[in-house]
Amino acid sequence: MVRECYCSPPENRLQLSFHAKNGTKPGNATRLRLSKPEQVLHDRSASLRFSKLGARMKSIPLLRRVTIVPAISYLGAEGVPVHKYLRSAGLSVPSPEDLETLVPLHQVSGFLSSVARGEGINDLGFRVGGHQGTECLGLFGSLLAQALTIHETIEISTAMVSSYNSGVHVWTERHGDQVRYCHKYAECLSRDRTTEIEHLAFAIALANCGYGRGARWQLTRIDLATDPIELSAYYPALAEVPVYFNQPHTALWCHQSVLSAPLRPLGVADHPGVDEDQQNCYARSGPAANPIGQLEQAIESILGHPDMSLQLAATIIGTSPRTLQRRLAEDRTSFSRTLQAVRFPNARHLLQDPEMPTKEISQRLGYTDPANFMRAFKRWTGVSPNEFRRLHH
C-alpha cells in the first residue's frame, strides 16, 4: 500500500511514499520506497520550499530532544555537572515520553559549546559521537536502520532529516565517479556554537551511512567545516583518508560503486519495527515549515518554565526581545497571541485527564498563579476549566 507522508503544510508538501516490506514482523514495520542508486543524486535547489506565512520572521531551526541524550549520558559518566549546564541552556533531562519533542537548535548548540568551554573539552562532539549510533536517534534512527545498502541510508536521511532536525541541510552531489554526501548547518548559528554540533553531526553522518555496519566503506575524502583536529584518534579506520578542514560544509566522499554496498542488519532490540502510522506521525510532528509555527514549537518546548516571557523565548531562539517583538509585529501578531496559540490547545488536552489538578495544569502551561490560568481559560472559551471538564466528560 502506498501512502503520502507530509512534512509541511498542504501548499508546500514533501511527498514520501512508503510500502510494506513482505515478511516484516515487529510492529508491521514498513520501509521507505527508494529510488535507484543513481537517482539519489540531486541538486541543492531541490530542497524544501517554505510557505509565505511568517515570511518576515527568520526561520527557527528545531531538532528532536533525543539528540542531547547521548551527550547527557557521556558527560554524566565523566563526572561533569551536566545538570548545571542544562539549566544554563534552559534544558533538562528529557523524560521517555519527551524524546521526540522539539527544542531550538540554538539551545542545544549553546549547551554543547558551554560544556566544551567550561570543561576544556575541545573534542566534545567526537567524544559523544563515538558512543552514538543510529539507535540514539530515536525514530529517525529506526528508519535508517531499515536500510540494506549505503544508498538507502543516504536517501532515507536526505528525505527525512527535516523531520528530525530542520537546522541542517543534507544533499548529495556527483563529481565524476565520486559522490559527496554533504550537510550544512543553519547560518544563524555563530561560529563559536557550531564546532561541537558539527563534530557530532559528522559522527551521525557516518552512522547514517552505515559506518560500523559491515559496509565496504572506502571513503576517498572528508571535508569538515571546522578547524583541524586529529580525526584518526576517534576513527582509526579513516587514518588514510585525506581530510580537508575549514570547508564551506561537511562532506563524505566515496566512489559511486560504494552506494550499493550491503549493510549488516541491525537487531530488533535496538530498532523495533516502525509502521506506516508511526512514520506519518513522525513527519507531521516535525518542525513547522514557517517561522511562526516554529516559534510556537519553540515556546512549547519551555511551556512549563516559571519565567515564561518574551525575554526567555528570544533567548532560546538566539535573538533579542526587541527583534523578536518587531518581527512578530511585522507579521501582524504578538508574543502574547503566539503564547496563547500554544497554551490553549495544551490546556484543552491536559483537561482531558480528570485526575490532573487544575494547579498542576496551570504550572505545566507556565502560569505561576492558577487564578491567572482560570481567568485566561474563561476568556478563551467562555467557561471555567472545571465547567469545560464537565461538558467534555
N, C-alpha and C positions, 0 to 999 in steps of 0.2 A: 504494500500500500504506500502511495506517495502522499506526503503532506507538505504544507508550506510552513516554514518557521519564520516569524517576523521579529526582527531585532529593533525595529524603529516604527514610528507612526506610519499609517497607510500611504501617505504621499511619498514616503522615502523608504520603502521596504527592501530589505535584502532577503532574497528568497534562497532558502537552503532546502534541498529535498532529502528526505530520509526514506530508507526502505528496510524492511525486515530482513534480518540475517537468518537464513534457514538453520534450524537446529540450535539456536541460541537458547540457553536455559535460564540463567538468572535474570529475573525480572522482565522476561520477554525483551531482552536488550536488542537494540537496533543499531545499524551502522549508517554513517553518512553515505549518501550516494556520491561517489567520487568520479572525477573525470580521468582521462588517461594521463600518464605522467607528463607528456609533452604539453598538456593543456593547463598544467598548474602554473606555468609561467605567464605573468600578466604585467601590465604597466601600472605604475602607481596611480595614474589618473582614474583607474577603475575603482578607487576606494569609495566608501560610503559618502553620500551627499547628506547634508544636514538641512532640516526644514528652516523656513524663514522665521518661525516663531522664536522670539528671543534673539533676533539677529544682532541687536546692539550689545547684548551680553557676550562676554567671551566664554568660550567653551570651558567647562569644568571637568577635567579628567577624573574618572572614578574607577575603582577596581574592587574586586571581591575581598572581603575581610580575611578570608582563609590565607591570603598571601603572607600575612605577618606571623602566622603560627610557627613556621619553621624557625624564624628569627627569634621568637619568644622562647621556644624550646632550647635552641642553641645557647642563647645568652643566659638563660636560667641555669643550664648545666655548667656554664663557665663562671658562675658566681656573680654575674653582672646584675646590678639592681634594676632589672628590666621594668619593674612597675613604676619606678621614678621617671624613666624616660617615656613610658607610655602616657603617664599623666601629663607630662610636659607637652606632649604632642596632641593631647586631647583624645587619646585612645585608651582602650582597656583590653584585657584578655577576652577574646570572643568566646561566648558560650557555643555549644554544639549547634544550637538552632540558629545562631547568627553568622555562621561561617560563610554563607553565600550572600550575605547582605553587603551593601556597597559603602565604601568610605572614599573620601577625596585622596587622590594620588599625592597631593601636596602634603597631607598629614603623614602618609606612610614614608615618603621620601624624607620628610623632616625628622621622623622618628629614627630612621636608619642613619642619617647623617649626624644627628646629635649623639647617638651611641658611638659612632665611629670617632667623632672628635673627642667626646668626653672620656672614652676608654682607651683612646690611642690605637684603635684597630683600623688601619688603613686598608685592610683587605676583607672587611666585614662581609661584603656581598658574595665573594668567593667562598668564604668560610661557611656561610649559611647555605649557599647554593650547592656546595659539595655534599651536604647532607639532605638535599632535596631532590626528589624525583617527581614524576607526574602524579604520584599518589598524594602529594602535598598541594595539588592544585584544585582540589575539590572535584566538582562535576566536570569541569573543563578537562582535568587530568584523566577522568574516566572516559571521556570522549576520545582523547588522544590515545589512550591505552587500547582502543579497539582497532587502531591502525595495524596493518600487516606489513607495510613497507614504509620506507622513509618518505616516499612521495605522498602517501596517505597522511602521515603525521603533519607534513608541511601544509597540505591542503586543508585539513581539519583546523590546524592552527590559524591559517590565514582567514578561513571563513568564520571561525567562532571567537577569535581573540577579542573582538569588540564587545562581546557579551561578558568577557572575563575582565578586561582592562581596556577602557576607552582612551587611556593616555598613551598607548603605544600603537604605532602604525607598523604593520607587518606586510611584507610583499616579497616577491621573487623576481629575479632578473636573469636573462640569459646573456652570456658573453662568450660567443663561440660555442665550444663544447663544455663550457663551465656554467654552473648555476650558482647564483648568490641568493641565500636566504637572509633577508635583511629585516632589521627592526630599528625604529627611531622613536625616541620618547618625545612627549609634548614639549614644545618650545617654551611653554610657560614656566617650566622648571629652571631655576638658576643653576649655574654650573656646579656650585658647591653642594647642590642637592641631588645631582644626577649620578655621581660616581658609584655609590653603593647600589642604587637601583639598577644602573646599567650592568654592573657586575652580576647582580642577582639575575637580571633578565638574560644575560649570556648563559648562565647555568641552566635556566629554564629552557632557553632555546636549544641547548644541547640535549636536554631531556626530551623536549618536544620532538626532536629529530631522531630519537631512538638511541642516543649515546648510552651505552651500558646495557642495551637490549640485544646484543649479539649481531648487530648490523656490521657489514663490511665497511666500517667508517673510514674513509680516506679523504679527510679534508685537505684541500690544496692551499688554502689561505684563510686567515682570520683577520677581520677588521674590528677594532674596538674603538668606541667613541670616547675613550678615557686616556689618562696619562699612562705611561709604560708601567708594567708590573710583570713579575716573573710568572707567567701563566702556567708553565710546565710544573711548577711547585704544587699546583692544585689538580692538574690534569696531565700526568706523566705521559699518557698515550699521545698527547699532542705536542710533545717536545720537538719533533722535527718539522712541525708545520710553521711556515712563516707568519708572523704576527705584525700587523701594522696598527699603531696607536694614533690617537687624536684624529680619527677619521670622522667624516660627517655623520656616519651612522654605523652601527654594529652589523656585521655580516659574516656568515659562514659560507665559504666557497667549497664546491665539490664538483667532480665530474658528473655530467648528466646521467651516465650509466648507473651511478650510485643510487639514484632515486628509486630504482626497482629492487634494491637490496631488501631481503626479507628481515623481519624483526621477530625476536623471540616473544611469544605471547606472554602477557603479564597475568599473574594469578588473580583469581576471582576474589580472594580475600582482600587484596589491595584495591581492586577496582571492581566493585559489584556492578551488575548489569544496569544499563541506562535505557529506559524505554522511551518511546516517542513522546509521551506526555511530559516526561521529565526534561527531554531535550527542548521541547517547545516552551515549557515554563521557564527554563533557564534562559533562553533567548529573550523572552518577553520581560523577564525581571532584570535584564542587564541595564547598563547606563542609558539614560534617555538620549534621544537624538538632538534635542535642542537645549540650550543653556538654562532656560527657566526650569525645565524638567530636571536637569542635572542639579540645579541649586536646591530644588525640593528634595532630591535624593540625598544631597549632602546634609541638608538640615535634618532629615530623618535619621541620619547616622549619629546625630548628637541630640536627639529629641528629648531624652530624659535628663539632659545636663541642667543642673540647678541654675547656671548662669546663662541660660539661653538668651541670646541677644544678637543684634546686628553685628556688634563687635566680634562675637565668637564665630558667627557664620563667616564673616570676612576673613578671620584668622585661619580657619581650617581650609579655605579655598585659595589662600595666598594673595589676598588683595587688601585694600584699606576700606574701612567702613564708608568713608566718603565716596570712594569709587564705586563700591557696590550699590550704595544708595542712589547715586547718579544714574548708573546703568539700569537699575530697576525702574527709575522714573522715566528714562528714555523709552522703556518698553511698556510704559503706562501701567505700572504696578508698583508695589512697595514691599518692604520686608515683612510688614505685619500681615499683608494679604497673602504673601507666599507662605509664611509660617502657618496661617490659618488653613491654607490649602493642604498642608501636611498634617496638622493636628486633627482636623475634623474627621477624615476617614479613619485615622488611627483610633480616635475616640470611639467612633461607632463600632469598630472592630473589637476593642477592648471591652466595651459594654456588653458584648455578646456573652461574656463569661459572667454568669450570675454570682460566682464565688469571689470575684475580684472587687475589693472595696473601692469606693469612689476616690478615697485618698490616694491609694496606690496608682489608680489610673491617672490622676492629676499629676503625680510625680513622674510617671512614665512619659507624660506629654510635656514635661518641663515647667510645670506650674509649682511655685513654692507654696502657694496658698490654695487649698481645694475650693475655696469660695470663688476665686477668680476663674477656675475651670468651670464651675457650675454656672456662673453668670455668662461666660463665653458660650457654653454649650446651648444655653437657653436662647441666646442671641442668634445662634446659627440655626436652631431647629424650632424654636418656639415652645419647647418643653424642657423640663429639667432632666438630668441624667437618669434619675430614678423613674420618672414618667416614661422616658424612652425605653427603659428596660421592660417596664410593664407592658408597653404597647407592642414590643417585639418578642414577647415570650408567651 
